[in-house]
Amino acid sequence: QQFAIAQVQEGPQYLLSSLRVQNSVAIDIHAMKNDMIHRLTEYFEGLSSSVQFSILACGVFFFFGVHNLLQEAIMSIPGFTFGVMLG
């Protein structure tokens, strides 16, 4: 019983320190993400405008293709009758 009482008394402290650790990890991950985005943006802006345009144009066609594949997959689900037009 003494062990259980000691464990319950340490519970809130453990929870608070655990939340602090999770918060610091979340802050570190957020800082790493911001640094990665900043580096990628600097790299992209360092490219010539024709290369930037080519990358963006290919991205548009790629994601449009993915969009169409997903629409076709949704339409092929048995019992799905809502879709009218695929584009």
C-alpha positions in Angstrom: 0.0 0.0 0.0 2.8 2.4 0.7 4.2 1.8 -2.7 0.9 2.5 -4.3 0.5 5.7 -2.3 4.0 6.9 -3.2 3.3 6.1 -6.9 0.0 8.1 -6.8 1.8 11.0 -5.1 4.5 11.1 -7.8 1.9 10.7 -10.6 1.1 14.5 -11.1 4.8 15.4 -11.0 5.7 12.7 -13.5 2.8 13.9 -15.7 4.0 17.5 -15.5 7.6 16.6 -16.4 6.3 14.4 -19.2 4.3 17.3 -20.6 7.4 19.5 -20.4 9.4 16.9 -22.4 6.7 16.6 -25.0 6.5 20.3 -25.3 10.2 20.7 -25.8 10.2 17.9 -28.4 7.4 19.6 -30.2 9.3 22.9 -30.2 12.4 21.2 -31.5 10.5 19.5 -34.3 8.8 22.8 -35.2 12.2 24.6 -35.3 13.6 21.8 -37.5 10.6 22.0 -39.9 10.9 25.8 -40.1 14.7 25.5 -40.8 14.0 22.9 -43.5 11.3 25.0 -45.2 13.7 28.1 -45.1 16.5 26.1 -46.7 14.2 24.7 -49.4 12.8 28.1 -50.1 16.3 29.6 -50.5 17.3 26.8 -52.8 14.2 27.2 -55.0 14.6 31.0 -55.2 18.3 30.5 -56.2 17.2 28.6 -59.3 16.6 30.4 -62.6 13.1 31.5 -63.4 12.8 28.9 -66.3 13.7 26.1 -63.9 11.3 27.3 -61.3 8.5 27.5 -63.9 9.3 23.9 -65.1 9.2 22.5 -61.6 5.9 24.2 -60.8 4.3 23.2 -64.2 5.4 19.5 -63.6 3.9 19.7 -60.1 0.6 20.9 -61.5 0.4 18.1 -63.9 1.6 15.5 -61.4 -1.0 16.5 -58.7 -3.8 16.8 -61.3 -3.0 13.1 -62.3 -3.0 12.1 -58.7 -6.4 13.9 -58.3 -7.8 12.0 -61.3 -6.5 8.6 -60.0 -8.1 9.2 -56.6 -11.4 10.2 -58.2 -11.4 7.1 -60.3 -10.7 5.0 -57.2 -13.6 6.6 -55.3 -16.0 6.0 -58.2 -15.0 2.3 -58.4 -16.1 1.7 -54.8 -19.2 -0.5 -54.8 -22.3 1.4 -53.8 -20.8 4.8 -54.4 -23.3 6.7 -56.7 -22.8 10.3 -55.8 -20.2 11.4 -58.4 -21.5 13.0 -61.6 -18.4 14.2 -63.6 -14.8 13.3 -63.4 -12.3 15.9 -64.5 
